[in-house]
Amino acid sequence: MQVYREDELPEYTPLPWSLGQIRAAIPSHLWERKTYRGLYYLARDIFMATAAWKGILWAESVLTRPCVVHILGSSVSKLALYCVWLIYWWFQSLIFAGIWGIGHECGHGAFSPNRQICDIVGFIVHTTLWTPYFSWKYSHRRHHMNHASMECDEVYIPKTRSDLGIPKDIRESDYEDYLGDIPIYTLCILLRQQLLAFPAYFLLNVSGRKDYPRWTNHYNPNSALFYKHQYYNIVVSDLGILVMTIIVFHAGETWGAAKVMKLYGAPWLLVTHWFIMITYLHHTDINIPHYRDGQWNFQRGAASTIDRDFLGWQGRFFLHDIAHYHVVHHFPPTIPFCELTHHCAEATKYLRAYIGSYYRRSKKPVFRALWDTYNECQFVDDEGDIVFYRDREGRASMRPVAIAAHCADANSADGWERSSKGISEHEGGRFCHVP
């Protein structure tokens, strides 16, 4: 058995290039956005969602006909009905997730070069999937502007050793007392994350920045998440959610709560699962660094992501390649959403050729990756400007090279400059120094 030694771990040197240098390596035509392409994919997804809805109602009507029940038998017909509903929930949730992804691209301005079209489309599709569009747009962009910053990122901020109350100098065997869980308990907590984390983030800022005031949420226009000039857009988002609530309530009264839950509620709940699974696995890995102010800059944070082969052809078709090509989405996120003319796939080739080993991709099956990542990525150290996750035995897989504390080429390129007032406000972001 190999003995774990911290000083024998592979050394990590932070990304040395400026954002301008990296952007210059990607041909400019890959940043072109076409409104008609975005509208085509939106129409395609809506057509598929409608076809799936019509299909399941037809299948249910066939399998519940007395003559079919008589031929198949009661047990077989019920089993067949359960199976077609499971198939519907799987594929309809992927279709919904693709539609949600289009709203996400609208928030970044990647759907169309026309900002008004982006906001109209994004508001409609996100509202129908219970996401407050403008609220999400503003907080999510600040996540991009501060990604992998221990002080300033908006979400998926690693817990530290002190957060978990783990002493610094303890034996490897003693970590079991702090992090040891039986697999069934770990599975339950993981399921809770997959199904509840997204609404909990909106309502309670769960997994958000720790320095925000208590009760910070995405529905309060006076929340610390937003600027004052964004107040009325947050109100519009809230009104959209209110209208959606009325529509769903009326649908339940008209067709029955059970029918609405089966046709709409179950796929939506799975959308929250897909969204959390995709984003968690993009931003969490044992080999991904996180930075404190001494070494963080925009491009280093942007590179601290990982591409994953998500559900094979289903992820590429239904999710528009968004899950397959995420790293380039951070350099920055206005590249057209990926299935359109395969822009992200091509741009990733150029990005990977330029930054080399700083680009990360995993081909591990995503459900296995979810389980492994949840168990491996437990906490980071309280000290150090570059930190890596440690597992349940306190082991890391990388260690930062010894370097002087400075932030080289910090934020120079293409209007993403850092200043005392923050990032250009039309991007809805700001760099933070914790108040």
C-alpha positions in Angstrom: 0.0 0.0 0.0 1.4 3.4 -1.1 2.0 5.8 1.8 0.4 9.2 1.3 2.9 12.1 1.4 1.8 15.7 0.8 5.2 16.8 -0.5 5.1 14.1 -3.2 1.8 15.3 -4.8 2.0 16.8 -8.3 2.7 20.5 -8.2 0.2 23.0 -9.7 1.4 26.3 -11.3 -1.5 28.7 -11.9 -2.5 29.7 -15.4 0.0 32.3 -16.7 -1.8 33.9 -19.6 -3.9 37.0 -19.7 -7.6 36.8 -20.8 -6.7 38.8 -23.9 -4.2 36.2 -25.0 -6.6 33.4 -24.5 -9.4 35.1 -26.3 -7.1 35.9 -29.2 -6.5 32.2 -29.6 -10.2 31.6 -30.5 -11.2 32.7 -34.0 -13.6 35.7 -34.0 -16.2 34.0 -36.2 -17.0 31.6 -33.3 -18.4 34.5 -31.3 -21.0 35.4 -33.9 -24.6 35.1 -32.7 -27.6 34.6 -35.0 -31.1 35.3 -33.8 -32.8 33.0 -36.3 -30.7 30.0 -35.1 -31.6 30.6 -31.5 -35.3 30.9 -32.4 -35.2 27.7 -34.5 -33.8 25.7 -31.6 -36.4 27.2 -29.2 -39.2 26.2 -31.6 -37.7 22.8 -32.0 -37.7 22.2 -28.2 -41.2 23.5 -27.8 -42.4 21.2 -30.6 -40.7 18.2 -28.9 -42.2 19.1 -25.5 -45.7 19.3 -27.1 -45.2 16.0 -28.9 -44.1 14.3 -25.7 -47.1 15.7 -23.9 -49.5 14.5 -26.7 -47.7 11.2 -26.9 -48.0 10.3 -23.2 -51.7 11.2 -23.2 -52.3 9.0 -26.2 -50.3 6.1 -24.7 -52.2 6.4 -21.4 -55.6 6.4 -23.3 -54.5 3.3 -25.2 -53.2 1.3 -22.2 -56.3 2.0 -20.1 -58.8 0.9 -22.7 -60.8 -2.1 -21.5 -60.0 -4.2 -24.5 -56.2 -3.5 -24.1 -56.4 -4.3 -20.3 -58.3 -7.5 -21.2 -55.7 -8.6 -23.8 -52.6 -7.7 -21.7 -54.0 -8.4 -18.3 -54.4 -5.9 -15.5 -50.8 -6.3 -14.1 -49.1 -6.1 -17.5 -51.1 -3.0 -18.6 -50.3 -1.2 -15.3 -46.6 -2.1 -15.6 -46.6 -0.8 -19.2 -48.3 2.4 -18.1 -45.8 3.0 -15.4 -43.0 2.4 -17.9 -44.3 4.9 -20.4 -44.7 7.5 -17.7 -41.1 6.9 -16.6 -39.9 7.3 -20.2 -42.0 10.5 -20.5 -40.5 12.0 -17.4 -36.9 11.2 -18.5 -37.2 12.7 -21.9 -39.6 15.5 -21.1 -37.2 16.6 -18.3 -34.3 16.6 -20.7 -36.4 18.7 -23.2 -37.4 21.1 -20.3 -33.7 21.3 -19.3 -32.8 22.2 -22.8 -35.4 25.0 -22.8 -34.1 26.2 -19.5 -30.6 26.2 -21.0 -31.8 28.5 -23.7 -33.1 30.9 -21.1 -29.7 30.7 -19.4 -28.0 31.6 -22.7 -30.4 34.6 -23.0 -29.2 35.8 -19.7 -25.7 35.9 -21.0 -26.7 37.5 -24.3 -25.5 34.4 -26.2 -29.0 33.7 -27.7 -29.1 36.7 -29.9 -27.1 40.0 -30.4 -30.3 41.8 -29.6 -30.5 42.3 -25.9 -34.3 42.9 -25.9 -34.9 39.6 -27.7 -32.7 37.8 -25.2 -34.6 39.2 -22.2 -38.1 38.6 -23.7 -37.3 35.0 -24.6 -35.3 34.3 -21.4 -38.0 35.8 -19.2 -40.7 33.7 -20.8 -38.9 30.3 -20.8 -37.4 30.7 -17.3 -40.7 31.9 -15.8 -42.5 28.8 -17.2 -39.8 26.7 -15.4 -40.1 28.6 -12.1 -36.9 30.5 -12.4 -36.9 34.3 -11.7 -35.2 35.3 -14.9 -33.6 38.7 -14.0 -32.7 37.7 -10.5 -30.9 34.6 -11.8 -29.3 36.6 -14.7 -27.7 39.1 -12.3 -26.4 36.7 -9.7 -25.3 34.2 -12.2 -23.2 36.7 -14.1 -21.5 37.7 -10.9 -20.7 34.0 -10.5 -18.9 34.1 -13.9 -17.1 37.3 -13.0 -15.8 35.8 -9.7 -15.6 32.1 -10.5 -13.4 30.0 -8.2 -12.8 32.9 -5.9 -13.0 31.8 -2.2 -14.0 35.3 -1.2 -16.3 36.4 -4.0 -17.8 33.5 -6.0 -21.6 33.3 -5.7 -22.1 29.6 -5.5 -20.3 26.2 -5.1 -17.9 27.8 -2.7 -15.9 25.0 -0.9 -16.3 24.4 2.8 -13.1 25.1 4.7 -11.5 23.0 7.4 -12.7 25.4 10.0 -16.2 25.4 8.6 -16.4 21.7 9.5 -14.5 22.1 12.8 -11.7 19.8 11.7 -8.4 20.5 13.6 -5.4 21.0 11.3 -3.0 18.5 12.9 -5.0 15.2 13.2 -4.2 11.7 12.2 -5.6 10.4 8.9 -7.7 7.8 10.8 -9.4 10.6 12.8 -11.1 12.2 9.8 -13.7 9.4 10.1 -15.0 11.2 13.2 -15.7 14.3 11.2 -16.5 13.1 7.7 -17.4 9.4 8.0 -20.9 8.6 6.8 -22.5 5.3 5.9 -23.3 5.1 2.2 -27.1 5.1 2.6 -26.9 8.4 4.6 -24.6 9.9 2.0 -27.1 8.8 -0.8 -30.0 10.5 1.1 -28.0 13.8 1.5 -27.0 13.6 -2.2 -30.6 13.1 -3.3 -31.6 16.1 -1.1 -29.0 18.2 -2.9 -30.2 17.0 -6.3 -33.9 17.7 -5.8 -33.9 20.7 -3.4 -30.7 22.7 -3.8 -31.9 24.8 -6.7 -35.1 26.2 -5.1 -33.2 26.4 -1.8 -30.6 28.6 -3.4 -33.3 30.9 -4.7 -35.2 31.0 -1.5 -32.4 30.8 1.2 -29.1 31.4 -0.6 -28.1 27.8 0.3 -24.5 27.2 -1.0 -24.2 30.9 -1.7 -21.7 33.4 -0.4 -21.3 33.3 3.4 -20.9 37.0 4.0 -24.4 37.9 2.7 -26.9 38.9 5.3 -29.3 36.3 6.7 -32.4 35.7 4.6 -30.7 36.8 1.4 -32.7 35.5 -1.5 -33.5 36.0 -5.2 -37.0 37.4 -4.7 -36.3 40.4 -2.6 -35.5 43.4 -4.8 -33.5 45.0 -1.9 -31.4 41.9 -1.5 -27.6 42.2 -1.3 -27.5 40.2 -4.5 -28.6 43.2 -6.6 -27.8 46.8 -7.5 -30.4 49.5 -6.8 -31.0 50.1 -10.5 -32.0 46.5 -10.9 -34.9 46.8 -8.5 -37.8 46.9 -11.0 -36.5 44.0 -13.0 -36.5 41.9 -9.9 -40.1 42.9 -9.3 -40.9 41.9 -12.9 -39.3 38.5 -12.2 -41.4 38.1 -9.0 -44.6 39.0 -10.9 -43.7 36.4 -13.5 -43.4 33.7 -10.9 -46.7 34.9 -9.3 -48.5 34.6 -12.7 -47.0 31.2 -13.2 -48.3 30.1 -9.8 -51.8 31.3 -10.7 -51.7 29.4 -14.0 -50.5 26.1 -12.4 -53.1 26.5 -9.6 -55.9 27.0 -12.2 -54.6 24.1 -14.2 -54.8 21.9 -11.1 -58.4 22.9 -10.5 -59.3 22.3 -14.2 -57.5 19.0 -14.9 -56.7 17.8 -11.4 -53.5 18.2 -9.3 -52.4 14.6 -10.0 -52.5 15.1 -13.8 -50.7 18.5 -13.6 -48.0 16.9 -11.4 -47.5 14.0 -13.7 -47.4 16.1 -16.9 -45.5 19.1 -15.6 -44.5 18.8 -12.0 -42.4 15.6 -12.2 -40.4 16.7 -15.3 -39.8 20.1 -13.7 -38.5 18.4 -10.5 -36.1 16.4 -12.7 -35.0 19.6 -14.4 -33.7 20.8 -11.0 -31.8 17.5 -10.7 -30.3 17.9 -14.1 -29.4 21.5 -13.5 -27.7 20.8 -10.1 -25.9 17.7 -11.5 -24.6 19.6 -14.5 -23.4 22.7 -12.6 -22.1 20.8 -9.6 -20.0 18.5 -11.8 -18.7 21.4 -13.9 -17.5 23.4 -10.9 -16.4 20.6 -8.5 -13.6 18.2 -8.9 -10.7 17.0 -6.8 -8.2 18.5 -9.3 -9.8 21.9 -9.7 -8.1 24.7 -7.9 -9.8 27.5 -6.0 -8.1 30.8 -5.3 -7.9 33.5 -2.7 -7.3 37.2 -3.5 -3.6 36.8 -3.6 -3.7 34.6 -6.7 -7.1 34.9 -8.2 -7.8 36.5 -11.5 -10.6 36.2 -14.0 -9.0 33.8 -16.4 -7.6 31.5 -13.7 -11.1 31.3 -12.3 -12.6 30.6 -15.7 -10.2 27.7 -16.3 -11.2 26.2 -12.9 -14.0 24.2 -14.6 -14.3 20.8 -16.2 -16.0 19.5 -19.3 -17.9 16.3 -19.0 -19.5 13.8 -21.5 -23.0 14.2 -20.1 -25.4 11.4 -21.1 -23.8 10.9 -24.5 -26.0 11.8 -27.5 -28.9 12.7 -25.3 -26.9 15.4 -23.5 -25.6 16.7 -26.8 -29.0 16.8 -28.6 -31.5 17.8 -25.8 -29.1 20.0 -23.8 -27.6 21.7 -26.9 -24.0 20.6 -25.9 -24.1 23.0 -22.9 -23.1 20.2 -20.6 -20.3 18.9 -22.9 -18.5 22.2 -23.4 -18.6 24.4 -20.3 -15.0 25.5 -19.9 -15.0 27.7 -23.0 -18.3 29.1 -21.8 -16.3 31.0 -19.1 -14.0 32.8 -21.6 -16.5 34.6 -21.5 -20.1 33.3 -21.7 -21.3 35.2 -24.8 -20.2 32.5 -27.2 -23.4 31.2 -29.0 -24.9 28.3 -27.2 -23.2 25.2 -28.4 -25.3 23.1 -30.7 -25.6 26.0 -33.0 -23.1 25.2 -35.8 -21.0 23.4 -33.2 -19.3 26.7 -32.1 -18.4 25.5 -28.6 -16.9 22.3 -29.9 -14.7 24.1 -32.3 -13.8 26.9 -29.9 -12.9 24.3 -27.3 -10.3 22.8 -29.7 -8.6 26.2 -30.0 -8.8 26.8 -26.3 -7.4 23.4 -25.4 -4.6 23.8 -27.9 -3.6 27.1 -26.3 -3.9 26.4 -22.6 -2.9 22.7 -22.8 -3.1 20.8 -19.5 -5.0 23.7 -17.8 -8.0 22.4 -19.8 -9.8 19.6 -18.1 -12.2 17.0 -19.4 -13.7 13.9 -17.8 -15.2 10.9 -19.7 -16.3 9.2 -16.5 -20.1 8.3 -16.6 -21.8 11.2 -15.0 -23.8 9.3 -12.3 -20.6 7.6 -11.2 -18.8 11.0 -11.3 -21.6 12.5 -9.2 -21.1 9.9 -6.5 -17.3 10.0 -6.6 -17.1 13.8 -6.6 -19.6 14.1 -3.7 -17.4 11.8 -1.6 -14.0 13.1 -2.7 -14.6 16.9 -2.5 -15.1 17.5 1.2 -13.2 20.7 2.2 -10.2 23.0 1.5 -7.6 24.4 3.8 -8.1 27.6 5.6 -4.6 28.9 4.5 -3.1 29.4 1.1 -3.9 31.5 -1.9 -4.4 28.3 -4.0 -6.3 25.4 -2.5 -7.6 22.0 -3.6 -10.3 19.8 -2.3 -9.4 17.2 0.3 -11.3 13.9 0.6 -12.8 12.0 3.6 -9.3 11.0 4.7 -7.9 14.6 4.4 -6.0 13.7 1.2 -5.5 16.1 -1.7 -4.5 15.1 -5.2 -2.5 18.3 -6.1 -0.5 20.9 -4.3 0.2 24.5 -5.3 3.8 25.4 -6.4 5.5 27.8 -4.0 5.1 31.2 -5.7 5.1 34.9 -4.6 1.7 36.3 -3.6 0.6 38.4 -6.5 -2.2 38.4 -9.1 -0.5 38.5 -12.5 -2.2 39.8 -15.6 -5.2 40.2 -13.3 -8.1 41.3 -15.4 -6.9 42.8 -18.6 -8.9 42.3 -21.8 -12.0 43.1 -23.8 -13.9 45.3 -21.4 -13.8 42.9 -18.4 -11.4 45.1 -16.5 -11.4 45.2 -12.7 -11.9 48.6 -11.1 -13.1 50.0 -7.8 -16.6 50.2 -9.2 -16.6 46.7 -10.5 -17.3 45.1 -13.9 -19.2 47.1 -16.6 -22.7 47.3 -15.3 -24.3 46.3 -18.5 -22.9 42.8 -17.7 -24.7 42.9 -14.4 -21.6 41.8 -12.5 -19.2 43.2 -10.0 -15.9 42.1 -8.5 -16.2 41.8 -4.8 -14.0 42.7 -1.9 -15.9 41.3 1.0 -17.6 44.2 2.9 
